[in-house]
Amino acid sequence: MMKRYLCFLIIIASHIAGVSAQGLDPVEWRFTSEKLDDKTYEVRISAHMEYPWRIYSQHTEDGGPLPTEITFRENPEVELDGEVKEEGDLVEKYEEVFMVDARYYIGNVDFVQKVKVEKGTQETLEGSVVFMACTDEQCLTPREVKFNLRLN
């Protein structure tokens, strides 16, 4: 476990200076909502990655890469309905640097959350996405992207 962590830190540290200086941003995020019925909305958190960049699933093995983490700010008028689902072509592959099978997406992935609101109310959903983008050669420092989405 310690060996994996040390190896990961070395890779990150070796690329931070050069990559950060270039302002590399290979992941584009979009946040949308669609009304399903009077009280239910489907929220889509969509990521588009430039090739060969990838981001990791929310569900990764211990000792593996940083999973994508989606959090929603508490709002008493908005109720989360179930878990955040992932829609995309999931790749599961052993990654030497982590010494585990990693689960990730290349190209596009949608994180989908259903929410319920009181009938007739106009609400907003706030939150953030924390993710790490990698290629076979490098990983970027984990980033946080905040969102404020009007449910309409």
C-alpha positions in Angstrom: 0.0 0.0 0.0 2.7 2.5 1.0 4.7 1.6 -2.2 1.7 2.4 -4.4 1.1 5.6 -2.7 4.8 6.7 -2.9 4.9 5.7 -6.6 1.8 7.8 -7.3 3.2 10.8 -5.5 6.4 10.6 -7.5 4.5 10.6 -10.8 2.3 13.5 -9.7 5.2 15.5 -8.4 7.3 15.0 -11.5 4.5 16.4 -13.7 3.0 19.2 -11.6 5.5 21.9 -12.5 5.4 21.3 -16.2 1.8 20.5 -16.6 0.5 23.3 -14.2 2.6 25.9 -16.0 1.0 25.0 -19.3 -2.5 25.4 -17.8 -3.6 22.1 -19.2 -7.3 21.5 -18.9 -8.3 18.4 -20.8 -11.7 17.9 -19.3 -14.8 20.0 -20.1 -17.8 19.9 -17.8 -21.5 20.6 -18.6 -24.4 20.6 -16.1 -28.0 20.2 -17.3 -31.4 19.3 -16.0 -34.4 17.8 -17.6 -37.9 17.7 -16.1 -39.3 14.2 -16.0 -42.6 15.0 -14.3 -44.1 17.6 -12.0 -41.7 16.8 -9.2 -38.8 14.9 -10.7 -35.8 16.1 -12.6 -32.8 14.3 -14.1 -29.5 16.1 -13.5 -26.7 15.3 -15.9 -23.1 16.1 -15.0 -21.3 15.5 -18.3 -17.5 15.3 -18.8 -15.8 15.4 -22.2 -12.1 14.4 -22.1 -9.6 15.2 -24.8 -7.9 12.0 -26.1 -5.9 10.3 -24.4 -7.1 11.8 -21.1 -9.4 9.9 -18.8 -11.2 10.4 -15.5 -11.9 7.7 -13.0 -15.2 6.1 -11.9 -16.8 7.0 -8.6 -16.2 3.4 -7.7 -12.5 2.5 -7.4 -10.5 0.0 -5.4 -8.7 1.0 -2.3 -5.1 2.1 -3.1 -6.2 3.0 -6.6 -6.6 6.3 -8.4 -8.7 9.1 -6.9 -12.3 8.4 -7.8 -14.5 11.1 -9.2 -16.6 12.5 -6.3 -19.8 14.4 -6.8 -21.3 16.2 -3.8 -24.6 18.1 -3.6 -25.1 21.1 -1.3 -27.9 20.4 1.1 -31.2 22.0 0.1 -34.3 21.2 2.1 -36.5 21.8 -1.0 -34.5 19.3 -3.2 -34.4 15.6 -2.4 -31.9 13.3 -4.0 -33.6 10.2 -5.5 -31.1 7.3 -5.4 -27.4 7.2 -6.2 -25.5 9.0 -8.9 -25.3 6.7 -11.9 -22.6 6.6 -14.5 -23.4 6.4 -18.2 -20.5 5.8 -20.6 -18.1 3.2 -21.9 -16.4 2.0 -18.7 -12.8 0.7 -19.1 -11.5 -1.6 -16.5 -7.7 -2.2 -16.7 -4.8 -3.0 -14.5 -2.6 0.0 -13.9 0.9 -0.7 -12.8 1.4 2.6 -11.0 -1.6 1.9 -8.7 -1.1 -1.9 -8.7 -4.9 -2.4 -9.0 -7.6 -2.7 -11.7 -8.6 0.9 -12.4 -12.1 1.9 -13.7 -12.2 4.9 -15.9 -13.8 6.7 -18.9 -12.2 8.0 -22.0 -14.0 10.4 -24.3 -17.4 11.1 -22.6 -19.2 10.1 -19.4 -22.4 11.3 -17.9 -23.1 11.2 -14.1 -26.8 11.1 -13.7 -28.8 12.0 -10.5 -32.6 12.1 -10.1 -34.0 14.7 -7.8 -37.4 15.5 -6.5 -38.8 19.0 -5.6 -42.2 20.2 -4.4 -44.6 20.7 -7.3 -44.4 24.2 -8.8 -41.3 25.4 -7.0 -38.3 26.7 -8.9 -35.1 25.4 -7.2 -31.4 25.3 -7.8 -29.0 22.5 -7.1 -25.5 23.4 -6.1 -22.6 21.1 -5.7 -19.1 20.2 -6.9 -17.2 17.5 -8.8 -13.7 16.5 -7.7 -11.8 14.5 -10.3 -8.3 13.6 -11.4 -7.4 13.4 -15.1 -4.7 11.1 -16.3 -3.0 9.6 -19.4 -0.8 6.6 -19.5 2.2 8.9 -18.8 0.9 11.5 -16.4 -1.8 12.6 -14.0 -2.9 16.2 -13.3 -3.4 17.5 -9.8 -7.0 16.7 -8.7 -9.4 19.6 -9.4 -12.7 20.7 -8.1 -15.4 22.2 -10.3 -18.4 23.8 -8.6 -21.8 24.1 -10.2 -25.1 25.9 -9.6 -27.9 24.5 -11.7 -31.4 25.8 -12.0 -34.0 23.0 -12.2 -36.3 23.9 -15.0 
